[in-house]
Amino acid sequence: MSENLASRLRDVSSAVAAAAADADRDASEITTIVVTKFHPAALVAELADLGVRDVGENRHQEAQAKAAELSGLGLSWHFIGQLQSKKARQVRAYASSIHSIDRPALVDALRSDDDVIDGFVQVNLTDDAGRGGVLPAELDALVEKVLETPGIRLRGLMAVAPLDGEPRRAFARVRELSESVRRTAPEASALSMGMSQDFREAIFEGATHLRIGTLITGNRPTPGLTSN
Ligand SMILES: *Cc1c(COP(=O)(O)O)cnc(C)c1O
């Protein structure tokens, strides 16, 4: 089990390095976040043993429990799922960054005068407004709101490629949107995009934060019945 985990982690790390080289990029500017949702804390601990520092979770209760159990391991917890405003403060308490900022009410809920969390604004690349992320037409206004809200350091944009499209085109669109965001927020140059099936395309379009689950962890156990 852990040998498999170690070898999958090594394989992904080599594949990321190879894609970066093909894209003429420096692999050191790309962070791989291992998405550990639905997996037990023991697996996250194994990953930490193997040198992983960045892990991603998409459900608050589960993430909070694992972060508490593994608090001694020096992990950075990235929150990547849809987030209810009333849970925002609690997520701030253990997460180093939130990749799923998608609406003004959540930005208000994340406001803090005490400390600063890294934030990514998630862009919805589908025609379905019910999916996670802000529609491109509303992106500039949301970015502006994040920039004027204390307690969030805007790192850049996050997106998931739609299932029915060409991932590279989707990521190219995010890159274009990012160029426009950087006219008002030059520091917000990070791009959280690329998963197990499409990280190579994402790297070609400038991804700085990959969110890779199954390719490293193996298949996810069936999710429990508890929700956020
Ligand atoms: C689950 C998840 C991932 C990882 O997906 P894999 O296909 O397992 O690599 C990445 N990003 C988000 C937002 C997710 O929910």
The ligand as an SDF file (V2000), in Angstrom:
LIG
                    3D

 15 15  0  0  0  0  0  0  0  0999 V2000
  -11.5200   16.1050   -6.2440 C   0  0  0  0  0  0  0  0  0  0  0  0
  -10.9790   17.3650   -6.7960 C   0  0  0  0  0  0  0  0  0  0  0  0
   -9.7280   17.3960   -7.4520 C   0  0  0  0  0  0  0  0  0  0  0  0
   -8.8880   16.1660   -7.7020 C   0  0  0  0  0  0  0  0  0  0  0  0
   -9.4710   15.3630   -8.6700 O   0  0  0  0  0  0  0  0  0  0  0  0
   -8.7330   14.0770   -9.2730 P   0  0  0  0  0  0  0  0  0  0  0  0
   -9.4330   13.8180  -10.5430 O   0  0  0  0  0  0  0  0  0  0  0  0
   -8.8970   12.9970   -8.2680 O   0  0  0  0  0  0  0  0  0  0  0  0
   -7.3010   14.4310   -9.4670 O   0  0  0  0  0  0  0  0  0  0  0  0
   -9.2720   18.6260   -7.9010 C   0  0  0  0  0  0  0  0  0  0  0  0
   -9.9860   19.7580   -7.7280 N   0  0  0  0  0  0  0  0  0  0  0  0
  -11.1880   19.7650   -7.1220 C   0  0  0  0  0  0  0  0  0  0  0  0
  -11.9240   21.0480   -6.9920 C   0  0  0  0  0  0  0  0  0  0  0  0
  -11.7240   18.5740   -6.6460 C   0  0  0  0  0  0  0  0  0  0  0  0
  -12.9200   18.5920   -6.0360 O   0  0  0  0  0  0  0  0  0  0  0  0
  1  2  1  0
  2  3  1  0
  2 14  2  0
  3  4  1  0
  3 10  2  0
  4  5  1  0
  5  6  1  0
  6  7  2  0
  6  8  1  0
  6  9  1  0
 10 11  1  0
 11 12  2  0
 12 13  1  0
 12 14  1  0
 14 15  1  0
M  END
$$$$
